[in-house]
Amino acid sequence: MPYCTQCGNKVSDRDAYCARCGAPQAGASDQPRPGGDILGGMPARTAALLCYIPVVGWIPAIFVLASLRFRHDRDTRFHAFQGLYLFVAWLLVDWVLKPMVHISGFPLAGLFKGVLFAAWIWMMVKVSQNETCKLPVVGELAEKSVTEQR
């Protein structure tokens, strides 16, 4: 059993790093490095599609925006921002509009939530067909966000 070249701790032949001091071990060059890009091998269309999963698409959108793989991919970043802004609109309807309209008894919040849900599904269909569709308000915000980052 080999020992760490830095601190002398026992390490396995397969260990890329020492468990005690974190020093890289001999033969670790063929092992994957920790902290790599988790979206590195994902196709752009799949990443964009994940950003439009209703209600939870904001999670992949954050990963896409933080990913090194899509840092310069304008279309995928546009879809990530647009999916994120759709979720923000959903939250605004749920947290702001719904309590205000609940007093009057008119189901306006449910109507808006239905429209937002339909927009998520519509965008999933468009992205799966490799089409870029800009939604009225959130699409312009997404476009502006993408251009500001250049």
Beta strands, then each sheet from edge to edge (+ up, - down):
end
